[in-house]
Amino acid sequence: MSVGGILGLTALTTFLLSVGIVIAVFLLMGVIGANIAEDRGNSRFAGFLWGLILGPIGILYVWTAPHRYICPECQEGVKPAAQRCPHCQQELAPMPTTTATMFALNPFISIFLIFAAILLGFVILLSLL
């Protein structure tokens, strides 16, 4: 017996409840993607869209996207390899390689995370049925 049958809900009500839960989960993933993107110096809006549209896959994409650093002079995003800020022409110190940039550069970790996100998406989808 389904959850809707146990609670005495009609099929339409159960369907609408399931759709509402999926929408809420994807909105939450959009917010998580936006926060990750902002922490990594990337566009908050783009991170939200990636998380909203692709769910867990979008979050993993935002997490593995190349990190942008902030120029200390003009506070604009700068690529890690830049020696001079493209906005204010300020000289930049070399950026050290961090764990986050190593994850972004390793394609095997990115592929593993994408498959894990797909599996997680299927588990969430099956749990709602």
Residue pairs with C-beta under 8 A, 6 or more apart in sequence:
2 14
3 14
4 10
4 11
4 13
4 14
4 17
9 17
18 128
18 129
21 128
22 125
22 128
25 55
25 124
26 51
26 52
26 53
26 55
27 52
29 51
29 52
29 55
29 56
29 58
29 59
30 48
30 49
30 51
30 52
30 58
31 48
31 51
32 51
32 59
33 47
33 48
33 49
33 50
33 51
33 52
33 58
33 59
33 62
34 44
34 45
34 47
34 48
34 51
35 44
35 47
36 47
36 59
36 62
36 63
37 43
37 44
37 46
37 47
37 48
37 50
37 62
37 65
38 44
38 47
40 62
40 63
40 65
40 67
40 68
40 100
41 67
41 68
41 69
41 70
41 77
42 62
42 65
42 67
42 68
42 77
46 62
47 62
49 58
50 58
50 59
50 61
50 62
51 58
51 59
51 62
52 58
54 61
55 117
55 121
56 117
56 118
56 120
56 121
57 114
57 117
57 118
57 121
59 117
60 110
60 113
60 114
60 116
60 117
61 114
63 103
63 113
64 103
64 104
64 109
64 110
64 113
65 104
66 79
66 80
66 101
66 104
67 80
67 98
67 100
67 101
67 104
68 77
68 78
68 79
68 80
69 77
69 78
69 79
69 80
69 82
69 92
69 95
70 76
70 77
70 78
71 77
71 78
71 85
71 87
71 88
71 90
71 92
72 90
73 85
73 88
73 90
74 85
74 87
74 88
74 90
76 85
76 87
76 88
78 85
78 86
78 87
78 92
80 95
80 101
81 95
82 92
83 91
83 92
83 94
84 90
84 91
84 92
85 92
103 109
103 110
104 110
